[in-house]
Amino acid sequence: MKRIVVFASGSGSNAENLIRFFKNSDNASVIQVLTNNPHAKVLDRCKRLNISAVAFNRIAFSKSDDVLNILKSSQPDLIVLAGFLWKFPEFILNEFPNKVINIHPALLPKYGGKGMYGMHVHNAVVSNKEKETGITIHYVNENYDEGAIIFQAKCEVFPTDNSNDVAAKIHELEMNHFPIVVEKLLNG
Ligand code: GAR
C-alpha cells in the first residue's frame, strides 16, 4: 500500500477529496494530514473522516527536525501539498527527492510566486481579463511554484466571470483531476 501524506492550511476541500478517493483504492491511502493552522477547517474534515491530523508551528516546521521526524516515521511515498501556504523547507525537500508535489490554481508560470494563492490568483486573472486559466500540479522545489510541471488543465474565463465564478471552475478542475494525477504518479 502506497502512503500519502497531505499538507493543507485552510478549508481542505482538496485534502478531503484525496482522502475520499483513496479510501476506495487498494493501492494507496492518505495516512496523515499535517497543517500549519490549528484552526484550519481541514482538521474538522479529518476528524469526520477518521484521518490522523497534526498541527505544527513554524519552529517545528523550519527551525527544528520535528516535522521532518514526523514525516520520516510516516514513510510517505508521496507528500501532497493541497492548499498549503508556507514555503516548504529545503532540508525537508532534500530528504524526499521527487516526492513532494503541489497544486496551484492557475496555469503556471503565470500567477505564481509569493502571495499568489487562493482568491488572490482568481482576482488577478479577472482583472487582467485573461481568456483562460486552470490548474497546475507540479513538483516542489526551493522556490514558490517553480518546480517541474506534471499536469495542467484549462478552463475558459468569460468576460462576465467574476473571481467567484473563476474559483468555482478551478474547484471543479481540482476535484476532477487531482486524485487521478496523484494515483498515476504513485503507479508510475
Ligand atoms: C486550492 O484552490 C489550491 O489550488 C490553492 O488553495 C486552494 C485550497 O483549497 N493553493 C494555492 O493557492 C497554493 N499557492 P482547499 O483548502 O479547499 O483545498
Residues whose N, C-alpha, C, O or C-beta is under 5 A from the ligand:
A	BS01	GAR	G10 S11 G12 S13 N14 A15 A82 G83 F84 I103 H104 P105 M116 Y117 G118
